[in-house]
């Protein structure tokens, strides 16, 4: 097959990148609109930081998705790992006929309520994983106390979307009453200004303002923060905070920043990296999970040929055949 690129579309795409570059270069809305506030990290002594994360791995079959889903948390005290708790990996087969029912069961178990709104089939596994992570948040709020931090991977918004606003608001109130800081740290963000990612805009203004330190910026439009935790590490993260009434945002940012000086994770809270590594379902682990599933099916008298047929998709075979040509 002759491979040919539409050059008009190529030029249009390049023009978009040129526009983004010029906006970053020519933006004159400097200090008045982007007030980057320097800060210094503060040790989080005599308190606990809990790090939460989850993982999922899926493969498509004939009109279904086979998924393995994991979640867990670790507790850190005085900068040392004190406890690890990883749930047993859950296996789900989701179809367009059953995915809402399966999601509803998880949802009700975690929130005590019924879900509202529409859920796309392609998002079902991810939403179940998010629910399992928020179940860990719920447990840790009941377990931890004043001055402790619950830090999880992702934004607070995903919690509202995937769970329930009443459930979310109730958890926040419980955390505030107990003096617990809730923090959601996002490695990526979809927030833009004139098609330019907000972290790129902030990085440009950091250079223009000659800021050579850790800094944070409050983004009023979304009631969230952007933070650069280490002055020599050019990483900028979105940080959502729910705070007790007696704790200022800058105080919470300083405390979280104290976990960003680990040699292997400079500029990023190492507890999140550690729990990510613990819960991550590797390719080999997923294949082992899939093989155990097939063994369980054979115990029930289901032949390997039948199982293999269910997991065979002709479109994938076409790709394999094309690759071999």
For each residue, the residues with C-beta under 8 A, 3 or more apart:
1:
2:
3:
4:
5: 9 10
6: 9 10
7: 10 11
8: 11 12
9: 5 6 12 13
10: 5 6 7 13 14
11: 7 8 14 15
12: 8 9 15 16
13: 9 10 16 17
14: 10 11 17 18
15: 11 12 18 19
16: 12 13 19 20 195
17: 13 14 20 21
18: 14 15 21 22
19: 15 16 22 23 195
20: 16 17 23 24 195 196
21: 17 18 24 25
22: 18 19 25 26
23: 19 20 26 27 194 195 196
24: 20 21 27 196 200 201 204
25: 21 22
26: 22 23
27: 23 24 30 201 204 205
28:
29: 32 33 34
30: 27 33 34 205 208 209
31: 34 35 209
32: 29
33: 29 30
34: 29 30 31 201 202 205 209 217
35: 31 217 218
36: 202 205 206 209 211 215 216 217
37: 215 216 217 218 250
38: 211 213 214 215
39: 213 214 215 216 250 253 254 257
40: 213 214 254
41: 214 229 254 257 258 260 261
42: 251 254 255 257 258
43: 258
44: 47 49 79 149 255 256 258 259
45: 78
46: 78 147
47: 44 77 147 148 149
48: 75 76 77 82 144 148 149
49: 44 75 76 148 149 151 259 271
50: 73 74 75 76 140 144 148 149 150 151
51: 73 74 76 151 152 269 271 272 274 275
52: 71 72 73 133 136 137 140 150 151 152 153 275
53: 71 72 73 133 152 153 272 275 276 278 279
54: 69 70 71 72 129 130 132 133 279
55: 69 70 71 129 276 279 280 281
56: 67 68 69 70 125 126 128 129 281
57: 67 68 281 283 285 286 289
58: 65 66 67 68 125
59: 65 66 286 290 311
60: 64 65 66 313
61: 64 65 66 93 310 311 313
62: 309 310 311 312 313
63: 95 96
64: 60 61 93 94 95 310
65: 58 59 60 61 93 94 95 124 125
66: 58 59 60 61 91 92 93 290 293 311
67: 56 57 58 91 92 93 94 125 128
68: 56 57 58 89 90 91 281 285 286 289 290
69: 54 55 56 89 90 91 92 125 128 129 132
70: 54 55 56 86 87 89 90 129 279 280 281
71: 52 53 54 55 86 87 129 132 133 135 136 279
72: 52 53 54 84 85 86 87 136 275 278 279
73: 50 51 52 53 84 85 136 140 275
74: 50 51 81 83 84 85 271 274 275 278
75: 48 49 50 81 82 83 84
76: 48 49 50 51 79 80 81 82 259 271
77: 47 48 80 82
78: 45 46
79: 44 76 258 259
80: 76 77
81: 74 75 76 84 274
82: 48 75 76 77
83: 74 75
84: 72 73 74 75 81 278
85: 72 73 74
86: 70 71 72 278 279
87: 70 71 72 90 132
88:
89: 68 69 70 281 285 289
90: 68 69 70 87 128 132
91: 66 67 68 69 289 293
92: 66 67 69 102 125 128
93: 61 64 65 66 67 98
94: 64 65 67 98 99 102 121 124 125
95: 63 64 65 98 99
96: 63 99 121
97:
98: 93 94 95 101 102
99: 94 95 96 102 103 119 121 124
100: 103 104 119 124
101: 98 104 105
102: 92 94 98 99 105 106 124 128
103: 99 100 106 107 115 119 124 127 128 131
104: 100 101 107 108 114 115
105: 101 102 108 109
106: 102 103 109 110 128 131 132
107: 103 104 110 111 113 114 115 131 163 164
108: 104 105 111 112 113 114 115
109: 105 106 135
110: 106 107 131 132 134 135 138 163 167
111: 107 108 131 163 164 167
112: 108 167
113: 107 108 164 166 167
114: 104 107 108
115: 103 104 107 108 119 164
116: 164
117:
118:
119: 99 100 103 115 123 124 127
120: 123 124
121: 94 96 99 124
122:
123: 119 120 126 127
124: 65 94 99 100 102 103 119 120 121 127 128
125: 56 58 65 67 69 92 94 128 129
126: 56 123 129 130
127: 103 119 123 124 130 131 162
128: 56 67 69 90 92 102 103 106 124 125 131 132
129: 54 55 56 69 70 71 125 126 132 133
130: 54 126 127 133 134 154 158 159 162 163
131: 103 106 107 110 111 127 128 134 135 162 163
132: 54 69 71 87 90 106 110 128 129 135 136
133: 52 53 54 71 129 130 136 137 152 154
134: 110 130 131 137 138 159 162 163 171
135: 71 109 110 131 132 138 139
136: 52 71 72 73 132 133 139 140 152
137: 52 133 134 140 141 150 152 159 171 182
138: 110 134 135 141 142 171
139: 135 136 142 143
140: 50 52 73 136 137 143 144 150
141: 137 138 144 150 171 174 175 178 180
142: 138 139 174
143: 139 140
144: 48 50 140 141 148 150 178 180
145: 148 178 179 180
146: 178 179 180 244
147: 46 47 179
148: 47 48 49 50 144 145 179 180 181
149: 44 47 48 49 50 180 181 183 252 255 256
150: 50 52 137 140 141 144 175 180 181 182 183
151: 49 50 51 52 183 184 185 256 269 271 272
152: 51 52 53 133 136 137 183 184 185 272
153: 52 53 184 185 186 187 272 276
154: 130 133 158 159 184 185 186
155: 158 159 184 186 189 224 238 240
156: 159 160 168 182 184 240 242
157: 160 161 240
158: 130 154 155 161 162 184
159: 130 134 137 154 155 156 162 163 168 184
160: 156 157 163 165 168
161: 157 158
162: 127 130 131 134 158 159
163: 107 110 111 130 131 134 159 160 167 168
164: 107 111 113 115 116 167 168
165: 160 168 169
166: 113 169 170
167: 110 111 112 113 163 164 170 171
168: 156 159 160 163 164 165 171 172
169: 165 166 172 173
170: 166 167 173 174
171: 134 137 138 141 167 168 174 175 182
172: 168 169 175 176 182 242
173: 169 170 176 177
174: 141 142 170 171 177 178
175: 141 150 171 172 178 180 181 182 242 244
176: 172 173 179 180 242 243 244 245
177: 173 174 244
178: 141 144 145 146 174 175 244
179: 145 146 147 148 176 244 246 247
180: 141 144 145 146 148 149 150 175 176 244
181: 148 149 150 175 241 242 243 244 247 252 255
182: 137 150 156 171 172 175 241 242 243
183: 149 150 151 152 239 240 241 242 252 256
184: 151 152 153 154 155 156 158 159 239 240
185: 151 152 153 154 237 238 239 240 256 269 272
186: 153 154 155 189 237 238 239 240
187: 153 237
188:
189: 155 186 197 198 199 238
190:
191: 197 198 219 222 238
192: 195 196 197 198
193: 196 198 201
194: 23
195: 16 19 20 23 192
196: 20 23 24 192 193 200 201
197: 189 191 192 200 201
198: 189 191 192 193 201 202 219 226
199: 189 202 203 226 236 238
200: 24 196 197 203 204
201: 24 27 34 193 196 197 198 204 205
202: 34 36 198 199 205 206 217 226 236
203: 199 200 206 207 234 236
204: 24 27 200 201 207 208
205: 27 30 34 36 201 202 208 209
206: 36 202 203 209 211 215 228
207: 203 204 210
208: 30 204 205
209: 30 31 34 36 205 206
210: 207
211: 36 38 206 215
212: 231
213: 38 39 40 231
214: 38 39 40 41 227 228 229 230 231 257
215: 36 37 38 39 206 211 227 228
216: 36 37 39 225 226 227 228 239 249 250 253
217: 34 35 36 37 202 225 226 227
218: 35 37 224 225 249
219: 191 198 222 223 224 225 226
220: 223
221:
222: 191 219
223: 219 220
224: 155 218 219 238 239 240
225: 216 217 218 219 238 239 240 241 249 253
226: 198 199 202 216 217 219 236 237 238 239
227: 214 215 216 217 236 237 239 253 256 257
228: 206 214 215 216 231 233 234 235 236 267
229: 41 214 233 235 237 256 257 260 267 268 269
230: 214 233 235 257 260 261 266 267
231: 212 213 214 228
232: 266
233: 228 229 230 266 267
234: 203 228 267
235: 228 229 230 267 268
236: 199 202 203 226 227 228
237: 185 186 187 226 227 229 268
238: 155 185 186 189 191 199 224 225 226
239: 183 184 185 186 216 224 225 226 227 253 256
240: 155 156 157 183 184 185 186 224 225
241: 181 182 183 225 249 252 253
242: 156 172 175 176 181 182 183
243: 176 181 182 247 248 249 252
244: 146 175 176 177 178 179 180 181 247
245: 176
246: 179
247: 179 181 243 244 251 252
248: 243 251 252
249: 216 218 225 241 243 252 253
250: 37 39 216 253 254
251: 42 247 248 254 255
252: 149 181 183 241 243 247 248 249 255 256
253: 39 216 225 227 239 241 249 250 256 257
254: 39 40 41 42 250 251 257 258
255: 42 44 149 181 251 252 258
256: 44 149 151 183 185 227 229 239 252 253 259 260 269
257: 39 41 42 214 227 229 230 253 254 260
258: 41 42 43 44 79 254 255 261
259: 44 49 76 79 256 262 269 270 271
260: 41 229 230 256 257 265 266 267 268 269 270
261: 41 230 258 266
262: 259 265 266 270
263: 266
264: 270 273
265: 260 262 268 269 270 273
266: 230 232 233 260 261 262 263
267: 228 229 230 233 234 235 260
268: 229 235 237 260 265 272 273
269: 51 151 185 229 256 259 260 265 272 273
270: 259 260 262 264 265 273 274
271: 49 51 74 76 151 259 274 275
272: 51 53 151 152 153 185 268 269 275 276
273: 264 265 268 269 270 276 277
274: 51 74 81 270 271 277 278
275: 51 52 53 72 73 74 271 272 278 279
276: 53 55 153 272 273 279 280
277: 273 274 280
278: 53 72 74 84 86 274 275
279: 53 54 55 70 71 72 86 275 276
280: 55 70 276 277
281: 55 56 57 68 70 89 285 286 289
282: 285 286
283: 57 286 287
284: 287 288
285: 57 68 89 281 282 288 289
286: 57 59 68 281 282 283 289 290
287: 283 284 290 291
288: 284 285 291 292
289: 57 68 89 91 281 285 286 292 293
290: 59 66 68 286 287 293 294
291: 287 288 294 295
292: 288 289 295 296
293: 66 91 289 290 296 297
294: 290 291 297 298 304 307
295: 291 292 298 299
296: 292 293 299 300
297: 293 294 300 302 307
298: 294 295 301 302 303 304 307
299: 295 296
300: 296 297
301: 298
302: 297 298 306 307
303: 298 306 307
304: 294 298 307 308
305: 308 309
306: 302 303 309 310
307: 294 297 298 302 303 304 310 311
308: 304 305 311 312
309: 62 305 306 312
310: 61 62 64 306 307
311: 59 61 62 66 307 308
312: 62 308 309 316 317
313: 60 61 62 316 317
314: 317 318
315: 318 319
316: 312 313 319 320
317: 312 313 314 320 321
318: 314 315 321 322
319: 315 316 322 323
320: 316 317 323 324
321: 317 318 324 325
322: 318 319 325
323: 319 320
324: 320 321
325: 321 322
